[in-house]
C-alpha cells in the first residue's frame, strides 16, 4: 500500500515516488531561498522580514507529506542550502568555513526534521503545535556548548519589526520564534490535509487559526504599549558615550600595524572628546599589546613604548576608556615570566579593560569563545585536527567565567565581546548581576560584508529588548550604533569607514521577566515536547493492548 504521506500520482509506484522526490526537492530549495531572503543577505543589507512569515510553509509541508526514508535527507539538504546562502561571508574567514558550517547545520537538521515529522504524526490534529514546540526547543539547544551557533534562527529575522518583538522581555527570543513558526506549521498541516484521503479530524483547524490570530493581536498590542511606555519613561540617568570605529584590518599583526591602530584610535577619540562624552569605547582587541602584561613584565622596547603611550593617553583623557585588550597573566606562578630562552610563561584571555584614573580599574574575560578559531577544548582527543588548526595561526584564548559588572561614578555596565551578544543568556546574566547598560565590543571587519555585520547586530537587538536595557555597540568596522531598550537602532556609523558617534544612552534600572527568570520559555518548550512524544507513545501502546 502506498504511503499516504506521499503525493498521489497516477501510474507506477516508481514514477510516483520519483515525481514526489523532485516535487519535494524543489519545495525544499524554494524554502531555503525564501528563508535566506528574510535576513540580511546578498540581496538586501537589511533583509525582508515578511519572508519570515511564510518561508517555512513549503518546508513543513514537505516534512508532513514525505516518507520517513527521505525526511532526514531533506533536513541535510535544507541545512546545507540555507546556511550556504545565509552565511556566505564565512568564505572570507576561511575557504572551508562555509562548507563546515553548512554540513554541521545540515547534520543537525537531519535529526530535527525527523523529530518534526514525528511531532506531526504524534500530535494528530495538534501536531503543528508540537512541531512549534520542537523547533523552539531546537533553537535553544543548538546554541548551547562549544558548538553553539545562534545565527539563522527564525525570530531574529524580525529584528526591525519592533511591535512584534517586545514580548521577548517575557519569553526571550524563543517566544518570537515560536509565534512565527506556529502559523506556518498550521498552514503546512492544512495544505497536507487538503490532499489527504480523510480530512475530517482537521476541519476544526479554522478555530486554531483564529486562536493564533488572537495570540498575534495580543502580542502586537503588548508591543505597541511597551514601546509607548519606554519612549515616554524618564530614565534614571543618561550616559554620554563616544563609540569609536577605526576600521582597521584586524588580521594584520605586528608592531607597525599596532602603532597605526593606536595612532588612529587616539586621533578619532580626540575628535570625539570635543563633544564632552562621559565615557569612550573602542572595539574588540582595538589595542593588541597586553597592557596588563607589558606594564608588569616589559621585555620589548618597541612594545613597551607603545603601552606607555596608551597609558599616557588614557591618563590624560580625563574620562574612562573601555577597550578590547588581551590580558596576559603568568601561566605557572612558580616560574619567572621568561625562561632563559626568552619564552613567555604566559596565558591569554580575550578581554575588555576599563582604564580610568591612570590604571586598569577592571577586566572582563570573554566567556563564550569562537569555536576552533579562539578555543578548542579537544586538543588531546584530536591531536591531528589540532595541528591543522594551529597551522592556520588561529589565536587561542582561555575562556573567562565571570559575568563582570563594571562600576564607575555610579554607572554600572557590562561588556559582551563580539558574538557573545548573539546569546541571550550572557547579556541576561550581566543584567541579572546588576548591569544597567550593555556595551558590545565587536570586530566583524574580517567578513568584508555588511550583511554579516547586520546579521550580528540583528541578534544583538534582542539583548536590549529582552532586558529592556540600552546597548551601545562599538565595533571595528560596523555596526557601531545605539540600540534602545525597545530595539530601535540609532545613528549607525557607516560600515567600513573611520568615524565615531556620540550616543546619549538612557539607563533604566527596572528588570524584566526574562531578566528575572531567564530562558524559562525555552525550557517549557523542551518539557512539553518530551511530554507530547511520551503521551503519543503511551496512547499507541494502550491502543495496541486494546
C-alpha positions as CSV (number, residue, x, y, z in Angstrom):
1,X,0.0,0.0,0.0
2,X,1.4,3.4,-0.9
3,X,2.5,5.8,1.9
4,X,-0.4,8.2,2.5
5,X,2.0,11.0,3.1
6,X,3.2,10.8,-0.5
7,X,1.6,12.9,-3.2
8,X,-0.9,11.0,-5.2
9,X,0.1,10.5,-8.8
10,X,-1.4,8.0,-11.2
11,X,0.9,5.4,-12.7
12,X,3.6,3.1,-11.4
13,X,5.0,3.4,-7.8
14,X,8.5,4.1,-9.2
15,X,7.2,7.1,-11.3
16,X,5.1,8.4,-8.4
17,X,8.0,8.2,-5.9
18,X,10.4,9.9,-8.4
19,X,8.0,12.7,-9.2
20,X,7.3,13.2,-5.5
21,X,11.0,13.5,-4.8
22,X,11.5,16.1,-7.5
23,X,8.5,18.0,-6.3
24,X,9.6,17.9,-2.7
25,X,13.2,18.8,-3.5
26,X,12.0,21.9,-5.4
27,X,10.0,23.0,-2.4
28,X,12.9,22.5,-0.1
29,X,15.1,24.6,-2.3
30,X,12.5,27.3,-2.6
31,X,12.0,27.4,1.2
32,X,15.8,27.7,1.8
33,X,16.0,30.6,-0.7
34,X,12.9,32.4,0.7
35,X,14.1,31.9,4.3
36,X,17.5,33.4,3.4
37,X,15.7,36.5,2.0
38,X,14.2,37.2,5.4
39,X,17.6,38.0,6.8
40,X,20.3,40.5,5.7
41,X,21.9,38.7,2.7
42,X,23.4,39.0,-0.7
43,X,20.2,40.5,-1.9
44,X,19.5,43.0,0.8
45,X,21.7,44.5,3.6
46,X,18.7,44.7,5.9
47,X,16.6,41.7,4.8
48,X,12.9,41.4,4.2
49,X,11.2,40.2,7.4
50,X,8.0,39.5,5.6
51,X,9.5,36.3,4.2
52,X,9.9,35.0,7.8
53,X,6.1,34.8,7.9
54,X,5.7,32.2,5.2
55,X,9.1,30.9,4.0
56,X,8.9,27.7,6.1
57,X,5.5,26.7,4.9
58,X,6.8,24.7,1.9
59,X,9.4,23.1,4.1
60,X,7.0,22.0,6.7
61,X,4.5,20.8,4.1
62,X,7.3,18.6,2.7
63,X,8.1,17.2,6.1
64,X,4.4,16.4,6.8
65,X,3.9,14.6,3.5
66,X,7.3,13.0,2.8
67,X,8.1,9.4,3.7
68,X,10.3,8.6,6.7
69,X,13.0,7.4,4.5
70,X,13.6,10.8,2.9
71,X,12.8,13.3,5.6
72,X,16.3,13.2,7.1
73,X,17.8,13.8,3.7
74,X,15.7,16.9,3.2
75,X,17.0,18.2,6.6
76,X,20.6,17.7,5.4
77,X,19.9,19.4,2.0
78,X,18.0,22.3,3.6
79,X,20.7,22.9,6.2
80,X,23.5,23.0,3.5
81,X,21.4,25.1,1.1
82,X,20.2,27.7,3.6
83,X,23.4,28.2,5.5
84,X,25.4,28.4,2.3
85,X,23.2,31.3,1.2
86,X,22.8,32.8,4.7
87,X,26.5,32.6,5.9
88,X,28.1,33.1,2.5
89,X,30.5,35.6,4.2
90,X,32.2,32.7,6.1
91,X,34.2,32.0,2.9
92,X,36.1,35.2,3.7
93,X,37.0,33.8,7.1
94,X,38.4,30.6,5.6
95,X,37.7,28.7,2.4
96,X,36.5,25.7,4.3
97,X,34.3,27.6,6.9
98,X,31.2,27.9,4.7
99,X,31.3,24.1,3.9
100,X,31.9,23.1,7.6
101,X,29.0,25.4,8.7
102,X,26.6,24.1,6.1
103,X,27.4,20.4,6.7
104,X,27.3,20.8,10.5
105,X,23.9,22.5,10.5
106,X,22.7,20.1,7.9
107,X,23.6,17.2,10.1
108,X,21.7,18.8,13.0
109,X,18.7,19.3,10.9
110,X,18.6,15.6,9.8
111,X,17.6,14.9,13.4
112,X,15.3,17.9,13.7
113,X,13.4,17.1,10.6
114,X,12.8,13.5,11.8
115,X,11.5,15.0,15.1
116,X,9.3,17.4,13.3
117,X,7.9,14.6,11.2
118,X,7.3,12.6,14.4
119,X,5.6,15.6,16.0
120,X,3.2,16.0,13.1
121,X,2.3,12.3,13.4
122,X,2.2,12.1,17.2
123,X,0.2,15.3,17.7
124,X,-2.6,14.4,15.3
125,X,-4.8,17.5,15.0
126,X,-2.4,19.5,17.1
127,X,0.7,18.1,15.5
128,X,1.6,21.6,14.3
129,X,1.7,22.8,17.9
130,X,4.1,20.0,18.9
131,X,6.2,20.9,15.8
132,X,6.4,24.5,17.0
133,X,7.5,23.4,20.4
134,X,10.1,21.0,19.0
135,X,11.5,23.8,16.7
136,X,11.7,26.3,19.5
137,X,13.4,23.7,21.8
138,X,15.9,23.0,19.0
139,X,16.8,26.7,18.5
140,X,17.6,26.8,22.2
141,X,19.6,23.6,22.4
142,X,21.7,24.3,19.3
143,X,23.1,27.4,21.0
144,X,24.5,25.5,24.0
145,X,28.1,24.4,24.5
146,X,31.2,24.7,22.4
147,X,29.4,24.4,19.1
148,X,26.8,27.0,20.0
149,X,25.7,29.0,16.9
150,X,22.8,31.4,17.1
151,X,22.7,32.7,13.6
152,X,19.7,31.9,11.4
153,X,17.0,31.4,14.0
154,X,13.6,32.5,12.9
155,X,12.9,35.1,15.5
156,X,16.0,37.2,14.6
157,X,14.6,37.9,11.1
158,X,12.0,40.2,12.8
159,X,14.6,42.4,14.5
160,X,13.3,45.5,12.8
161,X,9.5,44.8,13.4
162,X,9.6,46.4,16.8
163,X,6.0,46.0,18.0
164,X,6.2,42.2,17.2
165,X,9.3,41.5,19.3
166,X,8.6,43.4,22.6
167,X,7.3,40.2,24.3
168,X,10.9,39.0,24.2
169,X,11.2,40.7,27.6
170,X,8.9,37.9,28.8
171,X,9.9,34.9,26.8
172,X,13.2,35.8,25.3
173,X,13.7,35.5,21.5
174,X,12.3,31.9,21.8
175,X,8.8,33.2,22.1
176,X,9.1,35.3,19.0
177,X,10.4,32.2,17.1
178,X,7.5,30.2,18.4
179,X,5.0,32.8,17.3
180,X,6.4,32.9,13.8
181,X,6.7,29.2,13.4
182,X,3.2,28.2,14.8
183,X,1.0,29.7,12.0
184,X,3.4,28.3,9.3
185,X,3.1,24.8,10.8
186,X,-0.7,25.1,10.8
187,X,-0.7,26.3,7.2
188,X,1.5,23.4,6.1
189,X,-0.7,21.0,8.0
190,X,-3.8,22.4,6.3
191,X,-2.1,22.0,2.8
192,X,-1.3,18.4,3.6
193,X,-4.8,17.7,4.7
194,X,-6.3,19.1,1.5
195,X,-4.7,16.3,-0.4
196,X,-5.3,13.7,2.4
197,X,-8.0,11.0,1.9
198,X,-9.7,11.7,5.2
199,X,-9.6,15.3,6.3
200,X,-12.5,15.1,8.9
201,X,-10.3,15.3,12.0
202,X,-8.8,18.6,10.8
203,X,-12.0,20.5,9.8
204,X,-11.9,22.5,13.1
205,X,-8.5,24.0,12.4
206,X,-10.1,27.2,11.4
207,X,-10.7,27.7,15.1
208,X,-7.0,27.1,15.7
209,X,-6.2,29.8,13.0
210,X,-8.5,32.3,14.9
211,X,-6.7,31.5,18.2
212,X,-3.3,32.1,16.6
213,X,-4.5,35.4,15.1
214,X,-5.8,36.4,18.5
215,X,-2.4,35.5,20.0
216,X,-0.6,37.6,17.5
217,X,-3.0,40.5,18.1
218,X,-2.3,40.4,21.8
219,X,1.4,40.3,21.1
220,X,1.2,43.4,18.9
221,X,-0.9,45.3,21.4
222,X,1.6,44.4,24.1
223,X,4.4,45.6,21.8
224,X,2.8,48.9,20.9
225,X,2.0,49.6,24.6
226,X,5.5,48.7,25.7
227,X,7.2,50.9,23.2
228,X,5.0,53.8,24.2
229,X,5.8,53.3,27.9
230,X,9.5,53.3,27.4
231,X,9.6,56.2,24.9
232,X,7.7,58.3,27.4
233,X,9.5,57.0,30.5
234,X,12.0,59.2,32.4
235,X,15.3,57.3,32.6
236,X,17.1,57.1,35.9
237,X,20.1,58.7,34.3
238,X,21.7,59.3,30.8
239,X,25.2,58.5,29.9
240,X,27.0,60.2,27.0
241,X,29.1,57.5,25.3
242,X,31.6,58.1,22.5
243,X,31.9,54.9,20.3
244,X,34.9,54.9,18.1
245,X,35.1,52.9,14.8
246,X,38.7,52.8,13.4
247,X,38.1,50.4,10.5
248,X,41.4,48.7,10.6
249,X,42.2,45.3,9.1
250,X,42.0,43.1,12.2
251,X,44.1,40.3,10.7
252,X,47.2,42.5,10.1
253,X,49.5,42.0,13.1
254,X,52.9,43.3,14.1
255,X,54.1,46.4,15.9
256,X,53.8,48.6,12.8
257,X,50.1,47.8,12.5
258,X,49.5,48.1,16.2
259,X,51.1,51.5,16.2
260,X,49.0,52.6,13.2
261,X,45.8,51.4,15.0
262,X,46.7,53.2,18.3
263,X,47.5,56.5,16.5
264,X,44.2,56.3,14.6
265,X,42.2,55.5,17.7
266,X,43.8,58.4,19.5
267,X,43.0,60.7,16.6
268,X,39.4,59.7,16.4
269,X,39.0,59.8,20.2
270,X,40.5,63.3,20.4
271,X,37.9,64.5,17.9
272,X,35.1,62.8,19.8
273,X,36.3,64.4,23.1
274,X,35.2,67.8,21.8
275,X,31.6,66.6,22.4
276,X,32.4,66.1,26.2
277,X,31.4,62.4,26.5
278,X,31.2,60.6,29.8
279,X,33.0,57.5,28.6
280,X,34.9,56.4,25.5
281,X,34.5,52.9,24.0
282,X,36.8,51.2,21.5
283,X,36.2,47.8,19.8
284,X,37.3,44.2,20.5
285,X,41.2,43.9,20.6
286,X,41.4,47.5,19.4
287,X,44.7,47.8,21.2
288,X,46.6,44.5,21.0
289,X,49.7,44.6,23.2
290,X,48.6,43.5,26.6
291,X,48.6,46.5,29.0
292,X,48.5,44.2,32.0
293,X,51.4,42.1,30.8
294,X,53.7,44.7,29.4
295,X,53.3,47.0,32.3
296,X,54.3,44.3,34.7
297,X,56.9,42.5,32.6
298,X,58.3,44.8,29.9
299,X,60.6,42.8,27.6
300,X,60.4,44.6,24.2
301,X,61.4,48.2,23.9
302,X,59.1,49.0,21.0
303,X,56.1,47.3,22.6
304,X,56.9,48.9,26.0
305,X,56.9,52.4,24.4
306,X,53.6,51.7,22.7
307,X,52.0,50.6,26.0
308,X,53.4,53.6,27.8
309,X,51.8,55.8,25.0
310,X,48.5,54.1,25.6
311,X,48.7,54.6,29.4
312,X,49.7,58.2,29.0
313,X,46.8,58.9,26.6
314,X,44.4,57.2,29.0
315,X,45.7,59.2,31.9
316,X,45.2,62.5,30.1
317,X,41.8,61.6,28.7
318,X,40.1,62.5,31.9
319,X,37.2,60.1,31.5
320,X,37.0,56.2,31.5
321,X,38.3,54.4,28.4
322,X,36.8,50.9,27.7
323,X,38.7,48.9,25.1
324,X,39.3,45.4,24.0
325,X,42.8,44.4,25.1
326,X,44.2,40.9,25.6
327,X,45.0,40.1,29.1
328,X,48.3,38.3,29.6
329,X,48.9,36.6,33.0
330,X,51.5,34.3,34.5
331,X,50.7,30.7,33.5
332,X,52.8,29.0,36.2
333,X,53.2,31.1,39.3
334,X,56.2,29.0,40.4
335,X,58.2,30.1,37.4
336,X,59.5,33.5,36.2
337,X,57.7,35.4,33.4
338,X,60.5,34.5,31.0
339,X,62.8,31.5,30.8
340,X,66.5,31.6,29.8
341,X,65.5,31.3,26.1
342,X,63.1,34.3,26.3
343,X,60.0,32.2,26.1
344,X,57.0,33.7,28.0
345,X,55.4,31.9,30.9
346,X,52.0,33.4,29.9
347,X,48.4,32.6,29.2
348,X,46.0,34.9,27.5
349,X,42.4,36.0,27.6
350,X,40.4,37.9,25.1
351,X,39.5,40.7,27.4
352,X,38.0,44.2,27.9
353,X,39.6,46.6,30.3
354,X,38.2,49.6,32.0
355,X,41.1,52.1,32.1
356,X,40.5,55.1,34.4
357,X,42.4,57.2,36.8
358,X,45.6,56.1,35.2
359,X,45.2,52.4,35.8
360,X,43.2,49.3,34.9
361,X,40.1,49.5,37.1
362,X,38.6,46.2,36.0
363,X,38.8,43.4,33.4
364,X,36.2,41.3,31.7
365,X,37.3,38.0,30.1
366,X,35.3,36.7,27.2
367,X,33.3,33.7,28.3
368,X,32.0,32.3,25.0
369,X,34.9,32.0,22.6
370,X,34.5,31.4,18.9
371,X,34.8,27.6,18.2
372,X,38.0,26.4,16.6
373,X,39.5,29.9,15.9
374,X,39.6,31.2,19.6
375,X,39.2,28.0,21.5
376,X,39.4,24.2,21.0
377,X,38.9,22.1,24.2
378,X,39.5,18.7,22.5
379,X,43.2,19.0,21.7
380,X,44.1,15.7,23.5
381,X,41.3,13.8,21.8
382,X,42.0,15.2,18.3
383,X,45.7,15.9,18.0
384,X,45.9,15.8,14.2
385,X,43.0,18.2,13.8
386,X,44.5,20.4,16.5
387,X,47.7,20.6,14.4
388,X,45.6,21.5,11.4
389,X,44.0,24.4,13.3
390,X,47.4,25.6,14.7
391,X,48.8,25.6,11.1
392,X,46.3,28.4,10.3
393,X,47.7,30.7,13.0
394,X,44.4,31.0,14.9
395,X,44.7,32.9,18.2
396,X,43.5,30.7,21.0
397,X,42.5,32.1,24.4
398,X,41.3,30.8,27.7
399,X,37.6,31.3,28.5
400,X,36.5,33.6,31.3
401,X,34.0,32.5,33.9
402,X,32.6,35.8,35.4
403,X,29.7,38.0,34.3
404,X,31.6,41.1,35.1
405,X,29.8,44.3,36.0
406,X,32.0,47.4,35.8
407,X,31.2,50.4,38.1
408,X,32.4,53.9,37.7
409,X,30.9,57.0,39.3
410,X,27.6,55.3,39.7
411,X,27.4,53.8,36.2
412,X,27.0,50.0,36.2
413,X,27.7,48.5,32.8
414,X,28.9,45.2,31.2
415,X,30.7,44.4,28.0
416,X,30.0,41.5,25.8
417,X,32.7,40.7,23.4
418,X,31.9,40.2,19.7
419,X,29.5,37.3,19.1
420,X,28.7,36.9,22.8
421,X,25.8,39.2,22.2
422,X,24.2,36.6,19.9
423,X,23.5,34.5,23.1
424,X,20.7,35.8,25.3
425,X,21.9,34.1,28.5
426,X,25.2,36.1,28.5
427,X,23.6,39.5,28.4
428,X,20.8,38.4,30.8
429,X,23.5,37.2,33.3
430,X,25.1,40.7,33.1
431,X,21.9,42.4,33.8
432,X,20.9,39.9,36.5
433,X,24.2,40.7,38.2
434,X,23.5,44.4,38.3
435,X,24.3,45.9,34.9
436,X,22.2,48.8,33.8
437,X,23.9,49.5,30.5
438,X,25.2,47.0,27.9
439,X,28.2,47.6,25.7
440,X,29.2,45.3,22.9
441,X,32.7,45.5,21.6
442,X,32.9,43.7,18.2
443,X,35.3,43.0,15.4
444,X,33.5,41.9,12.2
445,X,35.8,43.6,9.8
446,X,37.3,40.3,8.5
447,X,33.9,39.5,6.9
448,X,34.1,42.3,4.4
449,X,30.3,42.1,4.2
450,X,27.7,44.5,5.5
451,X,25.0,41.7,5.7
452,X,27.3,39.7,8.0
453,X,27.5,42.7,10.3
454,X,23.8,43.3,10.1
455,X,23.0,39.7,10.9
456,X,25.2,40.1,14.0
457,X,23.5,43.3,15.0
458,X,20.0,41.8,14.4
459,X,20.7,39.2,17.1
460,X,22.1,41.9,19.4
461,X,18.9,43.9,19.1
462,X,17.1,41.2,21.1
463,X,19.5,41.6,24.0
464,X,18.2,45.1,24.5
465,X,14.6,44.1,24.1
466,X,14.8,41.1,26.4
467,X,16.3,43.0,29.3
468,X,15.0,46.5,28.4
469,X,18.4,47.9,28.6
470,X,20.2,50.3,26.2
471,X,23.1,48.8,24.2
472,X,26.0,50.7,22.7
473,X,27.8,48.8,20.0
474,X,31.4,49.9,19.4
475,X,32.9,48.0,16.5
476,X,35.9,47.8,14.3
477,X,34.0,48.4,11.1
478,X,30.3,48.1,11.8
479,X,27.6,48.1,13.1
480,X,28.6,50.9,15.5
481,X,25.3,52.2,16.9
482,X,23.0,52.6,19.9
483,X,20.1,50.1,20.4
484,X,17.3,51.4,22.5
485,X,15.6,49.4,25.2
486,X,12.8,48.7,22.7
487,X,15.2,47.7,19.9
488,X,15.4,50.8,17.8
489,X,18.8,51.2,16.0
490,X,20.0,54.7,16.4
491,X,22.6,56.6,14.2
492,X,24.8,53.7,13.0
493,X,28.2,54.8,11.8
494,X,28.6,54.0,8.1
495,X,30.2,50.5,7.8
496,X,33.8,50.1,6.7
497,X,34.6,53.7,7.4
498,X,36.6,55.5,10.0
499,X,34.4,57.5,12.4
500,X,32.8,58.0,15.8
501,X,29.5,58.9,17.2
502,X,28.2,60.3,20.5
503,X,25.2,58.4,21.9
504,X,23.2,59.6,24.9
505,X,22.3,56.3,26.4
506,X,19.2,56.3,28.8
507,X,19.5,53.9,31.8
508,X,16.5,52.1,33.1
509,X,17.0,50.1,36.3
510,X,13.8,48.0,36.2
511,X,14.1,44.3,35.5
512,X,12.0,42.3,33.0
513,X,10.5,38.8,33.4
514,X,13.2,37.5,31.1
515,X,15.9,39.1,33.2
516,X,14.5,37.5,36.4
517,X,13.6,34.0,35.0
518,X,15.9,33.6,32.0
519,X,15.1,31.0,29.4
520,X,12.1,29.6,31.1
521,X,10.0,29.6,27.9
522,X,12.6,27.5,26.0
523,X,12.8,25.0,28.9
524,X,9.0,24.7,28.9
525,X,9.1,24.0,25.1
526,X,11.6,21.2,25.8
527,X,9.4,19.8,28.6
528,X,6.2,20.0,26.5
529,X,7.9,18.4,23.5
530,X,9.1,15.5,25.6
531,X,5.6,15.2,27.2
532,X,3.9,15.3,23.8
533,X,6.0,12.4,22.5
534,X,5.6,10.5,25.7
535,X,1.8,10.9,25.6
536,X,1.7,9.8,22.0
537,X,3.8,6.7,22.8
538,X,1.6,5.8,25.7
539,X,-1.6,6.1,23.6
540,X,-0.1,3.9,20.9
541,X,0.8,1.2,23.5
542,X,-2.6,1.5,25.0
543,X,-4.3,1.1,21.6
544,X,-2.2,-1.9,20.8
545,X,-3.2,-3.5,24.1
546,X,-6.8,-2.7,23.4
